[in-house]
Amino acid sequence: MLVWVAAWFAFTPAVHACTPPALVVPDGLTGAEVRLRSADAAIYGVVSSVRVLESPPVSGPPLPNFGHRFEAKVRVSRVFKGMTGRVVRVRGNTSGATCGIGELRVRQRLGLLLNGPSRPYQVSISSRITLRELLRATRGKWRRPA
């Protein structure tokens, strides 16, 4: 029985491998407002291209929790914070177990919180934000990209 339990844990994907840090929300603010304040830039746009940089291995046993590494271009339609151009390049991975942002598809609309001066921006699951959250956090204020 002990061997079976040990084997189950060894081959079962880690369900809670990616747990975002707990968000401390001061009184009077929403979680989206706190997340927006900690970001260097906040945008909403449409994915215009996705390029796979690294795929899971095709030979041998499948590795659990190994997603694709990718680079995507997002055509920015609204800027809620920071300075960005009309197109933003982002890099990340699709594995939820490693806090990846998930699969991105061409023509998909998404909001992103971006940090750091580096281009392309590194994105993860915590980078995603909905348009509704962005509008609420900024009280409907946004501008077109430069």
KEPA-698448 format. One line per 10 residues: their letters; for each residue z, x, y of N, C-alpha, C. Coordinates in steps of 0.05 Angstrom, whole numbers, plus 5000, padded with zeros to 4 digits. Example, Ala and Ser with C-alpha at 12.3 -4.5 7.8 and 13.67 -1.06 7.14 Angstrom:
BEGIN
AS> 5156:5264:4886:5156:5246:4910:5156:5264:4934  5142:5257:4955:5143:5273:4979:5157:5258:5001;
***
This chain:
BEGIN
MLVWVAAWFA> 5000:5016:4976:5000:5000:5000:5000:5017:5025  5016:5038:5025:5018:5056:5048:4991:5069:5054  4977:5077:5033:4951:5090:5036:4931:5070:5049  4932:5045:5040:4914:5024:5051:4920:5020:5081  4945:5019:5089:4952:5014:5117:4943:5038:5133  4947:5062:5123:4939:5086:5138:4909:5087:5141  4894:5080:5120:4865:5079:5122:4856:5058:5142  4869:5035:5142:4862:5014:5161:4864:5023:5190  4886:5037:5197:4890:5047:5223:4870:5069:5230  4863:5085:5210:4844:5107:5215:4816:5098:5221;
FTPAVHACTP> 4808:5076:5209:4780:5067:5212:4777:5042:5230  4798:5031:5240:4797:5008:5258:4794:5018:5286  4774:5008:5302:4772:5017:5329:4797:5011:5345  4803:5028:5363:4827:5024:5380:4821:5001:5399  4836:4980:5395:4831:4956:5411:4841:4960:5440  4862:4974:5443:4874:4977:5469:4872:5005:5479  4851:5019:5472:4848:5047:5480:4844:5049:5511  4832:5029:5522:4827:5029:5551:4845:5008:5564  4866:5016:5575:4884:4998:5590:4885:5007:5618  4873:4991:5637:4873:4999:5665:4902:5001:5675;
PALVVPDGLT> 4907:5019:5694:4934:5021:5704:4943:4995:5717  4969:4990:5716:4980:4965:5728:4975:4967:5758  4967:4944:5769:4961:4943:5798:4986:4931:5812  4996:4946:5831:5019:4937:5847:5007:4923:5871  5012:4897:5873:5001:4881:5895:5023:4873:5914  5023:4884:5939:5044:4877:5958:5041:4848:5966  5063:4837:5975:5063:4809:5985:5042:4805:6006  5028:4783:6005:5008:4776:6025:4981:4787:6020  4977:4803:5999:4951:4813:5992:4943:4803:5964  4917:4803:5959:4907:4796:5933:4901:4822:5918;
GAEVRLRSAD> 4897:4820:5892:4890:4844:5876:4864:4856:5885  4845:4838:5893:4819:4848:5902:4822:4863:5929  4840:4854:5946:4844:4869:5972:4856:4896:5967  4874:4898:5948:4886:4924:5941:4865:4943:5929  4849:4932:5911:4827:4948:5899:4807:4957:5920  4800:4939:5938:4781:4946:5959:4792:4968:5978  4817:4966:5984:4829:4987:6002:4829:5014:5989  4831:5016:5963:4831:5042:5949:4803:5054:5945  4782:5038:5950:4755:5047:5945:4744:5060:5970  4725:5079:5966:4711:5092:5989:4688:5074:5998;
AAIYGVVSSV> 4676:5059:5979:4654:5042:5986:4655:5017:5967  4645:4995:5977:4644:4970:5961:4617:4958:5967  4602:4952:5946:4575:4942:5949:4570:4919:5929  4549:4904:5936:4539:4884:5917:4509:4887:5916  4497:4887:5893:4468:4892:5891:4457:4884:5864  4433:4893:5859:4418:4887:5835:4410:4913:5821  4415:4915:5795:4407:4938:5779:4377:4939:5778  4365:4962:5788:4336:4964:5788:4326:4981:5765  4343:4999:5754:4334:5015:5731:4359:5026:5717  4356:5030:5691:4377:5041:5674:4364:5062:5656;
RVLESPPVSG> 4374:5086:5656:4364:5108:5639:4386:5118:5622  4382:5118:5595:4402:5127:5576:4401:5158:5577  4425:5170:5580:4427:5199:5581:4436:5210:5554  4451:5194:5539:4462:5203:5513:4467:5178:5496  4457:5178:5472:4461:5156:5454:4479:5164:5431  4490:5144:5417:4505:5150:5393:4488:5164:5372  4499:5181:5355:4483:5195:5335:4470:5175:5316  4446:5180:5307:4432:5163:5289:4436:5170:5260  4444:5195:5254:4449:5203:5227:4479:5204:5222  4486:5200:5197:4514:5201:5190:4528:5175:5195;
PPLPNFGHRF> 4554:5174:5190:4568:5149:5194:4570:5142:5223  4570:5116:5230:4572:5109:5258:4600:5116:5269  4601:5125:5293:4626:5132:5305:4636:5108:5321  4661:5100:5316:4672:5077:5330:4676:5084:5360  4672:5064:5377:4677:5066:5405:4660:5087:5420  4637:5093:5409:4619:5112:5423:4596:5097:5435  4596:5094:5460:4574:5080:5474:4553:5098:5485  4535:5087:5499:4513:5102:5512:4523:5113:5539  4516:5138:5545:4520:5147:5572:4494:5141:5587  4496:5132:5612:4472:5123:5626:4473:5131:5656;
EAKVRVSRVF> 4450:5129:5668:4449:5131:5697:4433:5107:5706  4442:5093:5726:4429:5069:5736:4425:5070:5766  4405:5056:5775:4400:5053:5804:4406:5024:5811  4421:5021:5832:4429:4994:5842:4417:4991:5870  4400:4971:5873:4389:4964:5899:4410:4948:5914  4421:4959:5935:4443:4947:5950:4433:4925:5968  4446:4901:5966:4439:4879:5983:4461:4874:6004  4486:4880:5997:4508:4876:6015:4527:4900:6013  4536:4909:6037:4556:4930:6038:4582:4918:6050  4603:4920:6035:4629:4909:6044:4647:4931:6056;
KGMTGRVVRV> 4643:4956:6047:4659:4978:6057:4644:5004:6053  4647:5022:6072:4635:5049:6069:4606:5050:6078  4595:5074:6075:4567:5079:6082:4551:5085:6057  4531:5069:6052:4513:5074:6030:4484:5070:6039  4466:5080:6023:4438:5075:6028:4429:5049:6015  4403:5044:6015:4392:5020:6003:4393:5021:5973  4394:5045:5961:4395:5048:5932:4418:5068:5926  4435:5060:5907:4457:5077:5899:4454:5084:5869  4457:5109:5863:4456:5118:5835:4484:5119:5824  4488:5108:5800:4514:5109:5787:4511:5119:5758;
RGNTSGATCG> 4532:5132:5748:4533:5141:5721:4558:5131:5707  4555:5126:5681:4579:5117:5666:4572:5115:5637  4589:5101:5622:4583:5096:5594:4588:5067:5588  4579:5058:5565:4580:5030:5557:4604:5024:5540  4619:5043:5531:4641:5038:5512:4665:5027:5526  4673:5003:5518:4697:4991:5529:4722:5005:5520  4722:5019:5497:4745:5033:5488:4752:5057:5505  4732:5068:5519:4736:5091:5536:4734:5083:5565  4740:5058:5571:4739:5047:5598:4711:5047:5611  4691:5046:5594:4664:5045:5604:4658:5019:5618;
IGELRVRQRL> 4638:5019:5634:4632:4995:5650:4618:4973:5634  4608:4980:5610:4593:4961:5594:4564:4964:5598  4548:4948:5584:4519:4949:5586:4510:4939:5613  4492:4953:5626:4479:4944:5650:4450:4938:5644  4440:4916:5655:4412:4907:5650:4397:4907:5677  4372:4913:5675:4354:4911:5699:4355:4882:5708  4356:4878:5734:4358:4853:5748:4385:4840:5747  4405:4854:5736:4432:4844:5735:4445:4847:5763  4458:4827:5772:4473:4829:5798:4501:4837:5792  4511:4856:5809:4539:4864:5805:4551:4876:5830;
GLLLNGPSRP> 4577:4873:5832:4592:4885:5853:4606:4910:5842  4607:4931:5859:4618:4957:5850:4637:4968:5872  4659:4978:5863:4677:4994:5880:4671:5023:5873  4664:5039:5893:4656:5067:5889:4675:5086:5902  4680:5108:5889:4698:5129:5899:4685:5156:5897  4692:5173:5916:4684:5201:5915:4658:5206:5930  4655:5231:5938:4631:5238:5953:4607:5244:5936  4612:5248:5910:4590:5257:5893:4569:5235:5888  4544:5243:5886:4522:5226:5879:4510:5237:5854  4507:5223:5833:4512:5194:5830:4542:5189:5828;
YQVSISSRIT> 4550:5165:5835:4578:5156:5833:4584:5152:5803  4609:5160:5795:4618:5154:5768:4631:5126:5768  4623:5110:5749:4633:5082:5748:4646:5077:5721  4665:5059:5721:4680:5051:5697:4685:5021:5699  4700:5011:5680:4706:4982:5680:4721:4974:5705  4737:4992:5716:4752:4985:5740:4735:4986:5765  4710:4995:5763:4691:4995:5786:4679:4967:5791  4679:4950:5770:4667:4924:5773:4684:4905:5790  4671:4889:5807:4684:4869:5823:4664:4847:5827  4674:4822:5828:4655:4800:5832:4649:4796:5861;
LRELLRATRG> 4627:4783:5866:4619:4776:5894:4641:4759:5906  4651:4740:5891:4672:4722:5901:4697:4738:5910  4705:4758:5894:4728:4775:5901:4722:4791:5926  4698:4802:5928:4690:4817:5952:4691:4800:5977  4680:4776:5975:4679:4758:5998:4707:4750:6007  4724:4744:5987:4752:4737:5994:4767:4760:6006  4764:4784:5994:4779:4808:6004:4770:4816:6032  4746:4811:6039:4736:4819:6066:4733:4795:6085  4743:4772:6075:4741:4747:6091:4712:4741:6099  4694:4747:6081:4666:4740:6085:4650:4760:6102;
KWRRPA> 4662:4782:6108:4648:4802:6126:4634:4823:6108  4608:4826:6114:4592:4846:6101:4568:4853:6119  4553:4874:6112:4530:4881:6128:4507:4891:6109  4484:4893:6119:4461:4903:6103:4463:4933:6101  4452:4945:6080:4454:4974:6077:4437:4988:6098  4445:5013:6104:4432:5029:6125:4405:5039:6116;
***
